[in-house]
Amino acid sequence: MAQTSAADLSRLPGQLDLARWLRDMAQAVGKHPLALHAAEEAFLDDCEMVDYQALQTLAGEAWPTIREKVLKRMAQEKNGWPGTDKKIAIYLYEGQVAQAIELADQNRYLSRSMLRSVMQAAMENHPDWVIQRSRAEAEEIMDAGRSNAYDTAAEWLALTRSGHLSAGQQSEWAALLASLIQKHAKKYKLKPLLERLR
């Protein structure tokens, strides 16, 4: 019978629950090294914020070293959505906005709420990215004439406006909005939503 490797074990059904249970039991009986190892495996299994914070608490003074190690391993994992949202949440929690942006750009189907969270975190230091990405999201809806999603397009454009204002580009925003109003003047459901963004 072939032996099961540690990598195989981390992907077995129920492994996450087992790692969490072991983490909590080992901590309760004072087996700190075992609890710490189980906490690390629990986090890396699914990248849940609750597991990350449990690991941080258990790590204590060793957290900077462990943090660097688990973030590196997390970045190497190629699991897709919903893992992407979870990874971005960790990056935002750690203030690693550039990494969150990079991951957001690699994943076209990121949840709308998570993409907004990245934009809000990026507003101060990466306003050009916010402008580009939010405008692209809005224009995709408007250019396709998806009238049922015009409210969403206006929400994206509100972030575009915030990006311009954060970058001190009020005149650029005014010019962009004027051109969008002119371009979509015949879309009677959209036009008033755009005019409210003045």
Backbone hydrogen bonds in HBPLUS format (Angstrom, degrees):
<---DONOR---> <-ACCEPTOR-->    atom                        ^
c    i                          cat <-CA-CA->   ^        H-A-AA   ^      H-
h    n   atom  resd res      DA  || num        DHA   H-A  angle D-A-AA Bond
n    s   type  num  typ     dist DA aas  dist angle  dist       angle   num
A0009-LEU N   A0005-SER O   2.99 MM   4  6.32 155.8  2.05 148.4 155.2     1
A0010-SER N   A0006-ALA O   3.11 MM   4  6.38 145.6  2.23 143.9 151.8     2
A0011-ARG N   A0008-ASP O   3.05 MM   3  5.49 159.1  2.10 111.9 118.6     3
A0012-LEU N   A0009-LEU O   3.18 MM   3  5.28 169.9  2.19 109.2 112.3     4
A0015-GLN N   A0012-LEU O   3.05 MM   3  5.42 156.9  2.11 135.3 134.9     5
A0018-LEU N   A0014-GLY O   3.00 MM   4  6.23 158.6  2.05 151.4 157.9     6
A0019-ALA N   A0015-GLN O   2.85 MM   4  6.05 160.2  1.89 150.8 155.9     7
A0020-ARG N   A0016-LEU O   2.95 MM   4  6.19 159.8  1.99 152.4 157.8     8
A0021-TRP N   A0017-ASP O   2.91 MM   4  6.08 160.6  1.95 147.9 153.6     9
A0022-LEU N   A0018-LEU O   2.84 MM   4  6.03 166.6  1.86 153.9 157.7    10
A0023-ARG N   A0019-ALA O   2.89 MM   4  6.00 156.9  1.94 144.3 151.0    11
A0024-ASP N   A0020-ARG O   3.02 MM   4  6.25 165.6  2.04 151.9 154.5    12
A0025-MET N   A0021-TRP O   2.87 MM   4  6.06 165.2  1.89 156.7 161.2    13
A0026-ALA N   A0022-LEU O   2.86 MM   4  5.78 165.2  1.88 148.5 153.5    14
A0027-GLN N   A0023-ARG O   3.05 MM   4  6.12 153.4  2.12 140.7 148.3    15
A0028-ALA N   A0024-ASP O   2.99 MM   4  6.14 152.6  2.07 140.3 147.9    16
A0029-VAL N   A0025-MET O   3.10 MM   4  6.40 143.3  2.24 148.1 156.7    17
A0031-LYS N   A0026-ALA O   2.75 MM   5  4.85 151.0  1.83 157.8 153.3    18
A0030-GLY N   A0027-GLN O   3.21 MM   3  5.13 163.4  2.23 103.1 107.1    19
A0035-ALA N   A0031-LYS O   2.95 MM   4  6.16 160.5  1.99 156.5 163.0    20
A0036-LEU N   A0032-HIS O   2.84 MM   4  6.00 158.9  1.89 157.2 162.5    21
A0037-HIS N   A0033-PRO O   3.00 MM   4  6.22 158.6  2.05 145.3 150.7    22
A0038-ALA N   A0034-LEU O   2.92 MM   4  6.11 166.4  1.94 152.9 156.7    23
A0039-ALA N   A0035-ALA O   2.86 MM   4  6.00 150.4  1.94 143.4 152.2    24
A0040-GLU N   A0036-LEU O   3.00 MM   4  6.22 153.3  2.07 145.5 152.0    25
A0041-GLU N   A0037-HIS O   3.04 MM   4  6.34 161.3  2.08 151.0 155.7    26
A0042-ALA N   A0038-ALA O   2.86 MM   4  6.04 154.3  1.92 147.2 154.7    27
A0043-PHE N   A0039-ALA O   3.06 MM   4  6.27 161.1  2.10 146.6 150.7    28
A0044-LEU N   A0040-GLU O   3.01 MM   4  6.24 171.9  2.02 153.7 156.0    29
A0045-ASP N   A0041-GLU O   2.97 MM   4  5.98 131.7  2.21 141.3 152.4    30
A0046-ASP N   A0043-PHE O   3.22 MM   3  5.86 135.5  2.43 112.2 121.0    31
A0047-CYS N   A0043-PHE O   2.59 MM   4  4.98 149.6  1.68 165.2 168.2    32
A0051-ASP N   A0048-GLU O   3.13 MM   3  5.38 124.7  2.45 101.9 115.0    33
A0052-TYR N   A0048-GLU O   3.03 MM   4  6.36 150.4  2.12 148.3 157.6    34
A0053-GLN N   A0049-MET O   2.90 MM   4  6.16 162.5  1.93 159.3 162.5    35
A0054-ALA N   A0050-VAL O   3.06 MM   4  6.20 146.7  2.17 134.7 143.9    36
A0055-LEU N   A0051-ASP O   2.96 MM   4  6.13 155.8  2.02 143.4 149.5    37
A0056-GLN N   A0052-TYR O   2.92 MM   4  6.20 155.8  1.98 146.5 153.6    38
A0057-THR N   A0053-GLN O   2.99 MM   4  6.20 156.8  2.04 144.8 150.0    39
A0058-LEU N   A0054-ALA O   3.01 MM   4  6.26 163.8  2.04 149.3 153.5    40
A0059-ALA N   A0055-LEU O   2.88 MM   4  5.97 149.9  1.97 150.3 158.8    41
A0062-ALA N   A0059-ALA O   3.04 MM   3  5.24 148.5  2.14 138.5 131.8    42
A0063-TRP N   A0060-GLY O   3.10 MM   3  5.58 162.4  2.13 117.7 120.7    43
A0066-ILE N   A0062-ALA O   3.12 MM   4  6.31 171.2  2.13 158.6 161.4    44
A0067-ARG N   A0063-TRP O   2.63 MM   4  5.52 165.0  1.65 162.8 166.9    45
A0068-GLU N   A0064-PRO O   3.17 MM   4  6.24 162.1  2.21 137.6 141.8    46
A0069-LYS N   A0065-THR O   3.13 MM   4  6.37 157.7  2.18 144.9 151.0    47
A0070-VAL N   A0066-ILE O   2.87 MM   4  6.13 169.4  1.88 162.1 163.4    48
A0071-LEU N   A0067-ARG O   2.95 MM   4  6.02 159.6  1.99 153.1 159.0    49
A0072-LYS N   A0068-GLU O   3.11 MM   4  6.17 150.6  2.20 139.3 147.0    50
A0073-ARG N   A0069-LYS O   3.04 MM   4  6.34 160.2  2.08 148.0 153.3    51
A0074-MET N   A0070-VAL O   2.81 MM   4  5.92 154.5  1.87 144.0 151.7    52
A0075-ALA N   A0071-LEU O   3.00 MM   4  6.14 155.6  2.06 142.1 147.8    53
A0076-GLN N   A0072-LYS O   3.22 MM   4  6.49 138.0  2.41 139.4 150.0    54
A0076-GLN N   A0073-ARG O   3.15 MM   3  5.12 128.5  2.43  94.2 107.6    55
A0077-GLU N   A0073-ARG O   3.23 MM   4  6.53 130.1  2.49 141.8 153.9    56
A0077-GLU N   A0074-MET O   3.18 MM   3  5.32 140.6  2.34 100.2 111.0    57
A0083-GLY N   A0080-GLY O   2.73 MM   3  5.40 127.0  2.01 142.7 137.8    58
A0086-LYS N   A0082-PRO O   3.40 MM   4  6.77 160.3  2.44 150.9 156.1    59
A0087-LYS N   A0083-GLY O   2.91 MM   4  6.17 159.3  1.95 154.6 160.1    60
A0088-ILE N   A0084-THR O   2.94 MM   4  6.15 165.0  1.97 156.6 160.5    61
A0089-ALA N   A0085-ASP O   2.96 MM   4  6.17 153.4  2.03 145.2 152.6    62
A0090-ILE N   A0086-LYS O   3.12 MM   4  6.45 149.6  2.22 144.2 151.6    63
A0091-TYR N   A0087-LYS O   2.97 MM   4  6.36 161.6  2.01 153.1 157.9    64
A0092-LEU N   A0088-ILE O   2.87 MM   4  6.12 161.1  1.90 155.5 160.3    65
A0093-TYR N   A0089-ALA O   2.93 MM   4  6.07 154.0  1.99 142.5 150.1    66
A0094-GLU N   A0090-ILE O   2.97 MM   4  6.24 146.6  2.08 147.9 156.8    67
A0096-GLN N   A0091-TYR O   2.76 MM   5  4.91 151.4  1.84 157.3 151.4    68
A0095-GLY N   A0092-LEU O   3.00 MM   3  4.86 155.7  2.06  99.6 107.2    69
A0100-ALA N   A0096-GLN O   3.14 MM   4  6.48 152.1  2.22 145.0 153.5    70
A0101-ILE N   A0097-VAL O   2.85 MM   4  6.14 156.2  1.91 155.4 161.5    71
A0102-GLU N   A0098-ALA O   2.99 MM   4  6.22 162.4  2.02 146.5 151.2    72
A0103-LEU N   A0099-GLN O   3.02 MM   4  6.21 160.9  2.06 148.0 152.5    73
A0104-ALA N   A0100-ALA O   2.90 MM   4  6.06 153.3  1.97 144.4 152.5    74
A0105-ASP N   A0101-ILE O   2.86 MM   4  6.11 153.4  1.94 154.0 160.8    75
A0106-GLN N   A0102-GLU O   3.15 MM   4  6.37 132.8  2.38 136.5 148.6    76
A0106-GLN N   A0103-LEU O   3.17 MM   3  5.07 131.0  2.42  92.4 105.6    77
A0107-ASN N   A0104-ALA O   3.27 MM   3  5.33 151.8  2.36  99.6 107.7    78
A0115-LEU N   A0111-SER O   2.95 MM   4  6.23 163.1  1.98 156.4 161.5    79
A0116-ARG N   A0112-ARG O   2.99 MM   4  6.21 157.1  2.04 147.8 153.8    80
A0117-SER N   A0113-SER O   3.05 MM   4  6.29 151.7  2.13 139.9 147.7    81
A0118-VAL N   A0114-MET O   2.94 MM   4  6.30 154.2  2.00 153.1 159.5    82
A0119-MET N   A0115-LEU O   2.99 MM   4  6.27 160.5  2.02 149.3 154.6    83
A0120-GLN N   A0116-ARG O   2.87 MM   4  6.15 160.3  1.91 155.0 159.9    84
A0121-ALA N   A0117-SER O   3.03 MM   4  6.22 157.0  2.08 145.1 151.3    85
A0122-ALA N   A0118-VAL O   2.86 MM   4  6.01 140.6  2.02 144.7 156.5    86
A0123-MET N   A0119-MET O   2.99 MM   4  5.92 116.6  2.41 141.9 155.7    87
A0126-HIS N   A0122-ALA O   2.71 MM   4  4.98 149.4  1.80 157.0 159.6    88
A0129-TRP N   A0126-HIS O   3.15 MM   3  5.55 125.7  2.46 107.5 119.8    89
A0130-VAL N   A0126-HIS O   3.25 MM   4  6.63 160.1  2.29 151.2 156.9    90
A0131-ILE N   A0127-PRO O   2.88 MM   4  6.11 162.5  1.91 153.4 157.6    91
A0132-GLN N   A0128-ASP O   2.99 MM   4  6.17 169.6  2.00 148.5 151.1    92
A0133-ARG N   A0129-TRP O   2.88 MM   4  5.98 174.7  1.89 158.6 160.4    93
A0134-SER N   A0130-VAL O   2.93 MM   4  5.80 164.2  1.96 148.9 154.1    94
A0135-ARG N   A0131-ILE O   3.02 MM   4  5.86 154.4  2.09 141.2 149.1    95
A0136-ALA N   A0132-GLN O   3.06 MM   4  6.17 154.2  2.12 140.4 147.6    96
A0137-GLU N   A0133-ARG O   3.04 MM   4  6.30 155.9  2.10 146.9 153.1    97
A0138-ALA N   A0134-SER O   3.00 MM   4  6.24 161.0  2.04 148.6 153.3    98
A0139-GLU N   A0135-ARG O   2.81 MM   4  5.97 167.9  1.83 156.1 159.7    99
A0140-GLU N   A0136-ALA O   3.05 MM   4  6.07 149.5  2.14 142.7 149.7   100
A0141-ILE N   A0138-ALA O   3.13 MM   3  5.42 122.8  2.48 101.9 114.9   101
A0142-MET N   A0138-ALA O   2.96 MM   4  6.27 170.8  1.97 157.6 159.9   102
A0143-ASP N   A0139-GLU O   2.80 MM   4  5.60 165.4  1.83 145.1 150.3   103
A0146-ARG N   A0141-ILE O   3.24 MM   5  5.57 168.1  2.26 160.0 158.1   104
A0145-GLY N   A0142-MET O   3.01 MM   3  5.13 151.5  2.10 102.0 111.1   105
A0147-SER N   A0145-GLY O   2.91 MM   2  5.58 124.9  2.22 111.3  95.0   106
A0149-ALA N   A0146-ARG O   2.86 MM   3  5.59 162.5  1.89 124.5 130.5   107
A0150-TYR N   A0147-SER O   3.36 MM   3  5.22 171.7  2.37 106.2 106.1   108
A0152-THR N   A0149-ALA O   3.04 MM   3  5.23 119.4  2.42 101.0 115.5   109
A0153-ALA N   A0149-ALA O   3.04 MM   4  6.44 153.8  2.11 149.8 157.8   110
A0154-ALA N   A0150-TYR O   2.93 MM   4  6.22 154.1  2.00 148.6 154.9   111
A0155-GLU N   A0151-ASP O   3.01 MM   4  6.35 144.8  2.14 141.2 150.9   112
A0155-GLU N   A0152-THR O   3.09 MM   3  4.98 118.2  2.49  91.7 107.2   113
A0156-TRP N   A0152-THR O   2.97 MM   4  6.36 154.3  2.04 151.0 157.5   114
A0157-LEU N   A0153-ALA O   2.93 MM   4  6.23 156.1  1.98 147.3 154.4   115
A0158-ALA N   A0154-ALA O   2.90 MM   4  6.14 137.2  2.09 139.6 150.8   116
A0159-LEU N   A0155-GLU O   3.33 MM   4  6.71 144.4  2.47 139.1 147.0   117
A0159-LEU N   A0156-TRP O   3.04 MM   3  5.23 125.2  2.35  98.9 112.6   118
A0160-THR N   A0156-TRP O   3.00 MM   4  6.42 144.7  2.12 140.7 151.7   119
A0161-ARG N   A0157-LEU O   2.81 MM   4  6.11 158.0  1.86 149.5 154.3   120
A0162-SER N   A0158-ALA O   2.99 MM   4  6.24 158.3  2.03 140.0 146.1   121
A0163-GLY N   A0159-LEU O   2.87 MM   4  6.09 152.5  1.94 145.6 152.9   122
A0164-HIS N   A0160-THR O   2.98 MM   4  6.32 158.3  2.03 150.5 155.8   123
A0165-LEU N   A0161-ARG O   2.88 MM   4  6.18 164.5  1.90 157.3 161.6   124
A0166-SER N   A0162-SER O   2.82 MM   4  5.95 155.4  1.88 146.6 153.8   125
A0167-ALA N   A0163-GLY O   3.01 MM   4  6.20 143.3  2.14 142.2 151.6   126
A0169-GLN N   A0164-HIS O   2.69 MM   5  4.79 168.5  1.70 151.8 148.0   127
A0168-GLY N   A0165-LEU O   3.06 MM   3  4.94 158.4  2.10 100.8 107.0   128
A0173-TRP N   A0169-GLN O   3.03 MM   4  6.33 154.9  2.10 150.6 157.5   129
A0174-ALA N   A0170-GLN O   2.96 MM   4  6.25 162.6  1.99 151.2 155.8   130
A0175-ALA N   A0171-SER O   2.98 MM   4  6.18 157.6  2.03 146.2 151.9   131
A0176-LEU N   A0172-GLU O   2.93 MM   4  6.12 159.4  1.98 146.5 152.4   132
A0177-LEU N   A0173-TRP O   2.85 MM   4  6.04 171.7  1.85 161.2 162.9   133
A0178-ALA N   A0174-ALA O   3.00 MM   4  6.12 160.3  2.04 144.2 149.9   134
A0179-SER N   A0175-ALA O   3.03 MM   4  6.24 154.6  2.10 145.1 151.8   135
A0180-LEU N   A0176-LEU O   2.94 MM   4  6.23 150.3  2.03 150.1 158.9   136
A0181-ILE N   A0177-LEU O   2.88 MM   4  6.11 160.9  1.91 155.5 160.3   137
A0182-GLN N   A0178-ALA O   3.03 MM   4  6.21 158.2  2.08 144.5 150.4   138
A0183-LYS N   A0179-SER O   2.89 MM   4  6.01 158.7  1.94 142.5 149.0   139
A0184-HIS N   A0180-LEU O   2.94 MM   4  6.03 155.3  2.00 148.7 154.1   140
A0185-ALA N   A0182-GLN O   3.44 MM   3  5.09 164.9  2.47 105.1 103.6   141
A0187-LYS N   A0184-HIS O   2.98 MM   3  5.45 162.7  2.01 118.1 123.7   142
A0190-LEU N   A0187-LYS O   2.96 MM   3  5.39 127.9  2.24 108.3 122.2   143
A0191-LYS N   A0187-LYS O   2.93 MM   4  6.05 165.4  1.95 168.6 173.5   144
A0193-LEU N   A0190-LEU O   2.94 MM   3  5.32 122.7  2.28 111.3 126.6   145
A0194-LEU N   A0190-LEU O   3.08 MM   4  6.40 150.7  2.16 155.4 164.5   146
A0194-LEU N   A0191-LYS O   3.11 MM   3  5.17 119.9  2.49  98.2 112.7   147
A0195-GLU N   A0191-LYS O   2.95 MM   4  6.24 158.5  2.00 154.8 161.2   148
A0196-ARG N   A0192-PRO O   3.14 MM   4  6.31 138.8  2.32 138.6 147.3   149
A0197-LEU N   A0194-LEU O   2.95 MM   3  5.40 157.1  2.01 112.6 120.1   150
A0198-ARG N   A0195-GLU O   3.34 MM   3  5.73 164.0  2.37 113.5 114.4   151
